[in-house]
Amino acid sequence: MARDFFKMQGLGNDFVVFDAVARPVSLSSEQVRRIAHRRLGVGCDQILVLAAPRDRDSDFFYQVFNADGSEVSQCGNGARCVARLAVDAGHAADGPIRLGTRGGVMIAELAGEAGVKVNMGRPDFRPGSLPARFDQPAPGPVTLELDEQLVTLHLVSMGNPHAVIRVEDVERAPVSELGPRIENHPAFPERVNVGFLEVRGRDRARLRVWERGAGETLACGSGACAAMAAGRRAGWFDERVDMGLQGGNLVISFEGDGRPLWMQGPAEYVFKGSIRL
Ligand SMILES: N[C@H](CCC[C@H](N)C(=O)O)C(=O)O
């Protein structure tokens, strides 16, 4: 059965998006992998489904699948795209949109030229929230032993798990060497996204992310939020940071512990298509 979809992207993090508000869609992990395949399918980092709400606290349910077929609880760049689609498709008025996910509720709002802004909720620094297995009671940097080196990781959950490593030069960071080894390390029972953060000032940084289930992407919205939260907690950042990713810039604002974190950036359509499921 053929099904329409939108190809969308946020700073080059690209998505196949299904509008399932009126007509549910159910995807097996095999179907996800085939659709996401860069040669055999449409090709994307993640597949997103905008669906009818599952409870009274949200306006929509928002599903996220990585290209490897795994269903996960969060995608920041994707949240901006499905919020734009919800308004353009006439499912929502132009105002705050409550996106329910497996990891909680985010509130998104179209912001004109600035794209879309999203309240990403409160970062969680407890290792157990990722989950991550490290023997230390309080949240804080942990050390991972990888054969010949000790790596300091800053752990943050944005509804999905992130391990942030501070580096001197993001362009020379060992993303493809260390990324998959940390993603699949036994300390992370559900795997982890790995961010490589170069601090350039109290309001500026560069970031590359090896994404769980997708590899290095041109941008990772939740990764940018996790990096900002980790940096704020470590005392590197003020309340607002321009986070430069390979695909462009996100503005991240975070007042500190217990407060929500905001992300603002673009959400673009690429094309509309139809695929046989
Ligand atoms: N790879 C992520 C999901 C996509 C996140 C990313 N594309 C974003 O913009 O937040 C995970 O497995 O948790």
The ligand as a Tripos MOL2 file, in Angstrom:
@<TRIPOS>MOLECULE
LIG
   13    12     1     0     0
SMALL
NO_CHARGES

@<TRIPOS>ATOM
      1 N1         20.0810    9.1420   17.4220 N.3       1 LIG1
      2 C1         19.1880    9.6290   18.4830 C.3       1 LIG1
      3 C2         17.8080   10.0090   17.9050 C.3       1 LIG1
      4 C3         17.8910   11.1990   16.9470 C.3       1 LIG1
      5 C4         18.4260   12.4370   17.6280 C.3       1 LIG1
      6 C5         18.8620   13.5870   16.7290 C.3       1 LIG1
      7 N2         18.7050   13.4250   15.3200 N.3       1 LIG1
      8 C6         18.3080   14.9240   17.2200 C.2       1 LIG1
      9 O1         18.1450   15.8540   16.4190 O.co2     1 LIG1
     10 O2         18.0800   15.0310   18.4480 O.co2     1 LIG1
     11 C7         19.0350    8.5140   19.5520 C.2       1 LIG1
     12 O3         19.2130    7.3380   19.2210 O.co2     1 LIG1
     13 O4         18.7440    8.8600   20.7020 O.co2     1 LIG1
@<TRIPOS>BOND
     1     1     2 1
     2     2     3 1
     3     2    11 1
     4     3     4 1
     5     4     5 1
     6     5     6 1
     7     6     7 1
     8     6     8 1
     9     8     9 2
    10     8    10 1
    11    11    12 2
    12    11    13 1
@<TRIPOS>SUBSTRUCTURE
     1 LIG1         1 GROUP 0 **** ****
